[in-house]
Amino acid sequence: MSEAFGSTSISGVLQYPEATESGETQNNIGIIKGVFSMNNILFKFISALLSISLVCFCCGCGKDSGTASSGRRENQEIIEEIAVYYGTYGDKAGKTLAEKLDELEANDSGVAAKWRSVVALWKNSNNDLRLHYDVLPDGLPETDELCLVVLGFQLNPDGTMRDELLERLKVAKASAEKYPDSFVVCTGGGTASDNKDMTEAGAMAAWLIENGISKDRVIVEDKSITTAQNAMFTLDILGERYPQVNKLAIISSDYHIATGHLLFGAESTLRAEAVGKEKYEVISNAAWKAPSGSLSTMFQAGALIELSGDKETAWKIYYDEYDIHELPPLS
């Protein structure tokens, strides 16, 4: 009887017998076709069930490992709340900041350590930083490990420098002459509405060179528009081209020094492998005493958020379009 059913080829296709001398053979063929048809339907049904099970399993795995299912929020959301709470409430936000930093710690201890350091630097910059007027103080390194960072100021529409920027440059010149082995970074991009070819850094560098500072010492960073970008782009250039530099001194108007000190220090911390392994240290400053001007802690919050990578939220804060009322009240 088994011989009458034929055999299976290597390809898996059933080879039917050619003999048709009796109705029995035809009946057997019909039975075989029916069996294989049912098996095929059953196979497809089981395959479909397995596919559905696999999809459900994979989706379940994704939820279990993701932040949503674990109840944890994204680091960026927590970081922005840290910045905005302190920017809005200052030291009154102490308990809330501690809670946010602990939440960040639960997500990533390394990131949390950096932001604890940034918050401590923020408080120090605004509350305890000593300003030095007109020229850098004594006692700084007299080698090329020191770099003076001269922060720019918006140009006139025609590309000429405003008086405030010229006053900052006078402080920079005096400080560069006091520390002749230091480098001098001029940082600031194109802010002249009617002269797209002129940049703050370009105008500053030209003035310093014309007034006796060696061209070999002057570094130009002319792409930045904000103080946060001053920090990011300047450290990029120093890291790529001036490996000997590791000490920074901020030069600007007096009301701008704390923000510059904070952002350059914070950027150094955030790009470091870990806290304590920062490449750059902000060690001093020299200020021009401006008759007016101020920068709020909320502006600083926006700048720190820009350093963290969220330019859109930062610019909402800069232009006073951020709604702090969406935040929960202080703890």
C-alpha positions in Angstrom: 0.0 0.0 0.0 2.8 2.4 0.8 4.3 2.0 -2.7 1.0 3.2 -4.2 1.4 6.6 -2.3 4.6 7.3 -4.1 7.7 9.1 -2.6 8.8 12.7 -1.8 11.5 14.3 -4.0 14.5 16.3 -2.6 12.6 19.5 -3.2 9.8 18.3 -0.9 7.2 17.9 -3.7 5.2 14.7 -3.7 5.7 12.5 -6.8 2.5 10.8 -7.7 2.4 7.4 -9.5 1.7 7.4 -13.2 -0.3 4.2 -13.0 -4.1 4.8 -13.3 -5.2 1.3 -14.1 -7.7 1.2 -11.2 -9.9 3.7 -9.3 -8.0 2.9 -6.1 -5.0 4.9 -7.3 -7.1 7.9 -8.1 -8.8 7.7 -4.7 -5.4 7.5 -3.0 -4.3 10.6 -4.9 -7.4 12.5 -3.7 -6.8 11.5 -0.1 -3.2 12.7 -0.3 -4.2 16.0 -1.8 -6.8 16.5 0.9 -4.3 15.7 3.7 -1.7 18.0 2.3 -4.3 20.8 1.9 -5.3 20.5 5.5 -1.7 20.4 6.6 -1.0 23.5 4.6 -3.9 25.5 6.2 -2.8 24.3 9.7 0.8 25.3 9.0 -0.2 28.8 7.9 -2.5 29.2 11.0 0.3 28.2 13.4 2.8 30.4 11.6 0.4 33.4 12.0 0.0 32.7 15.7 3.7 32.5 16.2 4.2 35.8 14.3 1.6 37.5 16.5 3.2 36.1 19.6 6.7 37.3 18.5 5.4 40.8 17.8 3.8 41.0 21.2 6.8 39.7 23.0 9.1 42.2 21.3 6.8 45.1 22.0 6.7 44.0 25.6 10.4 43.9 25.8 10.7 47.4 24.5 8.3 48.8 27.1 10.1 47.0 29.9 13.5 48.5 29.0 12.3 52.0 28.0 11.9 55.0 30.2 8.2 55.1 29.8 7.4 51.7 31.3 9.9 52.2 34.1 8.3 55.5 35.1 11.5 57.4 34.5 11.6 60.7 32.7 14.2 61.6 30.1 17.4 63.3 31.4 16.9 66.4 29.2 13.5 67.1 30.8 14.9 66.9 34.3 18.0 69.0 33.4 15.8 71.8 32.0 13.6 71.8 35.1 16.8 72.1 37.2 17.9 75.1 35.2 14.5 76.8 35.1 13.7 76.3 38.8 17.0 77.8 39.8 16.8 80.5 37.2 13.3 81.5 38.5 13.6 81.0 42.2 17.4 81.0 43.0 18.4 79.6 46.3 14.7 79.3 47.3 14.6 76.3 45.0 17.1 74.3 47.1 14.8 71.4 48.1 13.3 71.1 44.6 16.7 71.1 43.0 17.9 68.4 45.4 14.9 66.3 44.4 15.5 66.8 40.7 19.2 66.0 41.0 18.3 62.8 42.9 15.9 61.9 40.1 18.7 62.5 37.6 21.0 60.3 39.7 18.5 57.4 39.5 18.8 57.7 35.7 22.5 58.3 35.2 24.9 58.9 38.1 27.6 60.4 35.8 25.3 63.0 34.3 23.9 63.8 37.7 27.4 64.4 39.1 28.1 66.9 36.3 24.9 68.8 36.9 25.5 68.9 40.6 28.9 70.5 39.8 27.2 72.9 37.4 24.7 74.0 40.0 27.4 74.5 42.6 29.4 76.6 40.0 26.2 78.6 39.2 25.7 79.5 42.9 29.4 80.4 43.2 29.4 82.6 40.1 26.5 84.6 41.2 27.1 84.8 45.0 30.8 84.5 45.6 32.8 85.5 42.5 35.2 88.3 43.0 35.5 90.7 40.1 38.8 92.3 39.0 38.6 95.6 37.2 40.6 97.0 34.3 43.3 94.3 34.3 43.9 90.7 35.4 45.2 90.2 38.9 48.7 89.0 39.8 49.6 85.4 40.3 48.2 83.8 37.2 50.3 81.4 35.1 52.9 83.2 33.0 52.9 80.6 30.3 50.9 79.7 27.2 48.7 77.4 29.3 46.7 80.6 30.0 44.2 81.9 27.5 42.3 85.2 27.9 38.7 85.0 26.6 37.3 88.3 25.4 33.6 88.2 25.0 32.0 90.1 22.2 29.3 92.7 22.1 26.8 93.6 19.3 28.2 95.6 16.5 26.8 98.8 15.0 24.7 98.1 11.9 27.6 99.2 9.7 30.0 96.7 11.4 31.9 99.2 13.6 32.4 98.5 17.3 30.3 100.1 20.0 32.0 101.9 22.8 31.3 99.0 25.3 33.2 96.6 23.1 36.1 99.0 22.8 36.2 99.3 26.5 36.4 95.5 26.9 39.3 95.5 24.4 41.2 98.0 26.5 41.0 95.7 29.5 42.0 92.8 27.2 45.1 94.7 25.9 46.2 95.6 29.4 45.8 92.0 30.6 47.6 90.6 27.5 50.5 92.9 28.1 50.7 91.8 31.7 50.8 88.1 30.7 52.8 88.2 27.4 52.9 84.4 26.9 49.2 84.0 27.1 46.8 83.5 24.1 43.9 85.8 23.5 40.6 84.5 22.1 38.2 87.0 20.6 34.8 85.4 20.4 31.6 86.6 18.7 29.9 86.2 15.3 28.2 88.4 12.8 25.8 90.9 14.5 26.0 93.9 12.1 22.7 94.1 10.4 24.0 96.1 7.4 27.4 94.5 7.1 27.3 90.7 6.8 31.0 90.4 6.2 32.0 91.8 9.6 32.0 89.8 12.8 32.6 90.8 16.4 35.6 88.6 16.7 37.1 89.9 13.5 36.8 93.5 14.5 38.2 92.7 18.0 41.2 90.8 16.7 42.0 93.6 14.2 41.9 96.2 17.0 44.2 94.2 19.3 46.7 93.5 16.5 46.7 97.2 15.5 47.3 98.1 19.1 50.4 96.0 19.6 49.3 92.4 20.5 51.1 89.9 18.4 49.0 88.2 15.7 50.4 84.8 16.7 48.7 85.2 20.1 45.3 86.2 18.8 42.6 83.5 18.2 39.4 84.2 16.3 36.1 82.5 17.0 33.6 84.2 14.7 30.6 81.9 14.5 28.9 82.3 17.8 25.8 84.4 18.4 25.2 83.7 22.1 27.4 83.5 25.2 26.7 79.7 25.3 28.0 79.4 21.8 31.0 81.6 22.8 31.9 78.8 25.3 31.1 75.8 23.0 32.9 77.1 19.9 35.9 78.5 21.8 36.6 75.3 23.6 36.2 73.4 20.3 39.0 75.6 18.8 41.3 75.4 21.8 40.9 71.6 21.9 41.7 71.2 18.2 44.6 73.6 17.8 45.9 74.7 21.2 46.4 71.6 23.4 48.7 73.5 25.8 45.9 75.7 27.0 44.1 74.6 30.2 43.5 77.8 32.2 41.0 80.5 31.2 40.4 84.1 32.2 37.2 85.8 31.2 37.2 89.5 30.1 34.0 91.4 29.6 31.8 94.0 31.1 31.3 93.6 34.8 27.6 92.5 34.6 28.6 89.8 32.1 31.5 88.2 34.0 29.5 85.9 36.2 27.6 84.5 33.1 30.9 84.0 31.2 32.5 82.4 34.2 29.5 80.0 34.6 29.2 79.0 31.0 32.8 78.4 30.2 33.1 76.4 33.4 29.9 74.5 32.8 30.9 73.6 29.2 34.2 72.3 30.4 32.5 70.1 33.0 29.8 68.9 30.5 32.3 67.8 27.9 34.6 66.1 30.3 34.8 62.4 30.7 33.8 62.8 34.4 33.7 65.4 37.1 37.3 66.1 38.2 38.7 65.4 34.8 37.9 68.8 33.2 40.4 70.0 30.6 39.8 73.7 31.3 39.5 75.7 34.5 38.3 79.3 34.6 40.7 80.8 37.1 40.1 84.6 36.9 38.5 87.6 35.2 39.0 91.2 34.3 36.1 93.5 33.9 35.2 96.9 32.5 32.8 98.7 34.9 29.8 99.4 32.7 27.4 102.2 33.7 24.4 99.9 33.1 23.5 96.4 32.1 22.4 93.2 33.7 21.8 89.5 32.9 19.2 87.6 34.9 19.6 84.1 36.4 16.8 83.1 34.0 18.9 84.2 31.1 21.7 82.0 32.6 19.2 79.2 32.8 18.5 79.5 29.1 22.2 79.5 28.3 22.8 76.3 30.3 19.9 74.7 28.5 21.5 75.7 25.3 24.7 74.0 26.5 22.7 70.9 27.2 21.6 70.7 23.6 18.1 72.3 23.5 18.5 75.5 21.5 14.8 75.9 20.9 13.9 76.1 24.6 16.9 78.3 25.2 15.8 80.9 22.7 12.3 80.9 24.2 13.9 81.9 27.5 16.1 84.5 25.9 13.1 86.1 24.2 10.9 85.8 27.3 8.5 83.3 25.7 8.9 80.5 28.1 5.9 79.9 30.4 7.2 79.0 33.9 3.7 78.6 35.1 3.7 75.1 33.5 6.1 74.0 36.2 4.8 72.5 39.4 5.2 74.7 42.5 8.3 74.4 44.7 8.6 71.6 47.1 
